[in-house]
Amino acid sequence: MNEKKYNWFKIADHINELSFGDNNIAVAETKDKKICIGKHNEQLFAFAFKCPHAGGFLAEGHIDALGNVVCPLHRYKYNMANGRNTSGEGYYLKHWPVEQREDGIYVGMGESSVWNIFR
């Protein structure tokens, strides 16, 4: 089996350091780039800061009852776990695994894409 390898980047010492708004979305930085951290049903998800459709700031959107992040510009919806567009437009949202460890919160980014993950 071909297991994907990740470089893990610490984004916070504790979940309380992430500033989740009423929309359950926080902004974090890794490698001097902004990403979003979504919280739904006590799980954390990492995904791109901007919507792949028109560049809307996803941190200004919201998470719906099904756990999709909703872009504030055109209401396109994305599954935070797999990046799939759930509202039917065919776009794909970049996303990364998140681990809560004893010493902090980490985001895993693929080895080949660490420097080219943001648009």
Buried (B, 14 or more C-beta within 10 A) or exposed (E): EEEEEBBBBBBBEEBEEBEBEEBBBBBBEBEEBBBBBBBBEEEBBBBBBBBBBEEBBBBBBBBEEEBBBBBBBEEBBBBBBEBBBBBEEEBEBBBBBBEEEEEBBBBBBBEEEBEEBEE
